[in-house]
């Protein structure tokens, strides 16, 4: 049996390896909050993840697994720092494993991303979350090029680096 919480901790250790003060790979040792949102109690993190991974096993489609994985990690917030980053790493690992493109959340889309996560948490409304990920996935599938400059030019044309108040994300089919 795969112990997904160990994979999560290992990937977090790699992700935050340069920040020893954030206890890379170690579950939180104090409760964390974002504004008025309290995340899973530190004493319940491992058990919540184990139970969540049990539900994950019932999912079949890579996109479903990816969306579920990202939400669970965002919701549990198992680490002191890097929870959003590791949630996206785990999401993209599911997509790659399933032969799908990774999802990139461009700067112009960041407020939509955080907004739908909050809505899902506060109201239990998952539809906007799924639609946001589908749109980000569609956008990400169109990013390719022969070199970094070509990809950066494409991202600039799509308004990916702008703040949401400056422009909307434009998907330019290639």
N, C-alpha and C positions, 0 to 999 in steps of 0.2 A: 504494500500500500504506500502510495506517495504521500509524504507529509508536506502538504502545501505550505503550511506555516513556516516550515524550515526553509523551503525555497524562497519564500517571501523575506525571511530574516537574512538569508544569504545574499540575495540581490540588494537588499537595503544596505548591508555591510559594504558591498562593492560600491554602491551609489554614493554613500556618504563617507567613504574611506579617508578622505582628506579632512574630515571634520570630527576628530576624535571626541570633542566636547559634546557632540550630539549622540553619543553612544551608538555608532553604526551597528546594525544587526541585532540590537537589543530592544525588546519591547519597552514601552514607556514605563518610567518608575514614578511618574506623577500624572495626575489627570490633566487633560488638555481641553482647551476651549477655543472657539472662534466666535467672537462676539457673544451672543446669548446661546450659542449652540454648545452643549456639553457632549463630548464624545464618549464612547464606551469606557466604563470604569477600568482602571489599570488592572484590577483583579479579575476582570472578566474577558480580557483581550484574547488570550489563548483559547479559551473555551468557545468564545463567540466565533473566532476564526475557524476552529475545527468544525463547529456546527454549520457555519456558512459554506465551508468547502464540501460538506456532505450534500447540501442543496446544489452546489455547483456541478457535482457529478451527474445530476439528472439532466443537465442541459446538453444539447447536442451540437448546435450550430456554433462555429467559432465566434461570430459576432455576438451572439447571446452570452457565451462564456466570457468574452472580453468585457462587455458592458456590465455584466454582473460582477466580475472580479474588480473592475475599477470602482464601482459603487460601494461594494463591501469594504474595500480598503479605505476609501474616502470617508465612509460612515463610521468605521471602527476607529480610525486614526491611531493605529497601533504603536507609532513611534513618536519621539519627541519632535522630530523634524523630518522633512522630506516625504510626508505622507502623500501629497498630491503627485509628486514625481514618481514615487514607487507605485502608486496606483496606476499611473499611465504606463510605466514599464511593464507591470503585470498584465495590463490590458493588451499592450502591443505584443507581448510574448504569446498570448492566446491567439492573436490574429496571425502572427507569423507561423505558429504551429499549425494553424488551419489553412495555410497557403494564401492568406489575404494580406493586403497592404496594411501597413501601420497607420495609426491615426495621429496626426499632428494637430495640435490646438494652436492656431495662429494668434498673434497678439490681438488682432481686430476681433477675434471671437472669444477672447478670455472672459469677458463679462457675461456673455451668453452661457458659457460653460459653467462658471461658478453660480450663476443665477438658477439654472435648471437643477444643479446639484442641491442647492438650498431648497428649492421648491419640492424636489423629491423627498428630501429629509423632513421638511416641515409639514407638507401636505400629503405625502404619499403618492403624488402625481408623477408617474414615471414616463408618460407619453412625451412630454417636451424633452426629457433627458435622452430618450431613444432617438427622437428626431434630430436633436443636436448632434449626437454621435454619428448618425447616418450621414448628416450633411458634412461633418468634419471628415468622415471616411471617404465620401465622394470627392471632396476637395483634395485630400491626401493622395488618393489614387491617381490624380492628374499631375502630381509633382514628379518629374523625371528630367533628366538631361545628361549630357555627356560630361559636364563638369560643374563645379560649385557655382561658377559665375552664371551659367545658364539657368540653374535652378533658382538662384537668388533673383535673377531678372524676372523669372516667372512669378515668384512670390511677391515681388514688388508690384508687378502688373495687377496682381489679385488683391492688392491692398493688405496683404497679410501682416505687414510690420506696423501698420497704423493702429492707433487707438480706436476703439469702437465709435467714439464721438467724432472722429475725423472721416470715417468712411465705412462702407459695408464690404464684407468679403465677397469677392467676385470669383466664381469658378469659371476658368477659361478652359474649355475642353481642348485636349491636344490630340 
